[in-house]
Amino acid sequence: MQQNFSGMAALPRLAWRNLWRHRRRTLLLMLVVAYTTITTILFWGVQDGFTQSVQLGNARFLSAPALITTPQYFEDPDPEQGLPSLDFLARIQTQPGVNAAAPRLEFPTLIRSAYTADAAKARGVDPALEARVSNIPTAIAAGRMLEKPGEVVLGQQLAERLDVRLGERVVLDTSALAGPQALGLQVVGLVQSGIAPVDRGTVLVHLQDARLLTGLQTATGVALDVTRGQEARIAEALQLVLPQNIRAYDLTQLLGGLSSAIGTKQSSTFLIGMIFSLFAALAVTSTVLVSVLERTREFGMMGAIGMNPPRLATMVTLETVLATSIGWGVGLVLGYALNFWMATQNVLGPIFASYGAAWEILGTGGEIYTAQSPLYALYAALTIVLAAFFSILIPARRVLSLNPAEAMRTE
């Protein structure tokens, strides 16, 4: 018997057998770890998904999930540096991950009412396509979206500054390739999104009117709706099918500093995740410690027949690692399955939307999905590492100090 205990190779087998000699305790330990793993995956999935939702929501209000334009226009948004041709449009619409493409023509303008005037940046759009790449058409609080040339949609606050109402007319003055131009348009819709730059500055006109005012017969850019969470990868892939003088930009490039500001909370979130894993590991350790206290007599008998304290402590640590690893595996399967479901079904959107205007200003819209990443499995594994570490420090140290003779007298 002593020879069997002396071999280190026998310890994993003995630890495995011990797990199933105490099924209830083992299942409880696995349940704790599986629950921790599931909640860790969901914690990071919701956190990253919410950040992506805020970025994507703002991108769909302020620009687009991805945009194709010239590098010159991206650096200096002058219509004269717009796209030389739209011949690539049919080709990119067939690329994997591209759900919709809508040409836009943006230009600076002076907008005049009967009472006052204000500077703004107008966006010429195709009314039939714009709703597929932008959230602005869904944020029209009064009136309707553009239907034909000769119409304009304004931000609510801009309309108030101009003192114009639905049905009244405004005049757009601009100067570009066509020289100084002016065009009278009827106000048909007012946008109220809760996002200040949108409500203060939105001027949507028909693409034909934008071309008439600027003299540019193509567009300054092509807005894209692409697969959620894949914006950067798809923008990079599109570069292979675009002409050399045209580039595709993803939402983080389009939002610039705003995107960085949204992502600045990642470090503090990681600290919260660490604390979460720490408490979960302590819960596992307390379960192991109770197990050790209940098995004092058993350990005393094992010591009496030749198993020395260091090997007893190693066996306890192995039992902890085996049980937590199984719980971790079960938690991964269930956690990623639940996270995948929440990444494809808008479960969180109605919950966050119930908070009203407090969430409206974030620009998330009514859709919030979780994110998916292999890193979440690594974050969840941190609980196992910490649990093994604490098991060495607390339960295993108790076993090391065990006196077999006294332990055998324990009831």
Salt bridges, closest charged atoms under 4 A:
GLU106 OE1 - LYS121 NZ 3.38
GLU106 OE2 - ARG123 NE 2.78
ASP118 OD2 - ARG161 NE 2.71
GLU130 OE2 - ARG104 NH2 2.76
GLU130 OE2 - ARG123 NH1 3.84
GLU147 OE1 - ARG144 NH1 3.78
GLU151 OE2 - ARG144 NH2 2.70
GLU151 OE2 - LYS148 NZ 2.92
ASP163 OD1 - ARG165 NH2 3.36
ASP173 OD2 - ARG112 NE 2.45
ASP225 OD1 - ARG60 NH1 3.04
GLU294 OE1 - ARG25 NH1 3.90
GLU298 OE2 - ARG21 NH1 3.15
GLU298 OE1 - HIS22 NE2 3.49
GLU298 OE2 - ARG295 NH2 3.29
GLU319 OE1 - ARG295 NH1 2.73
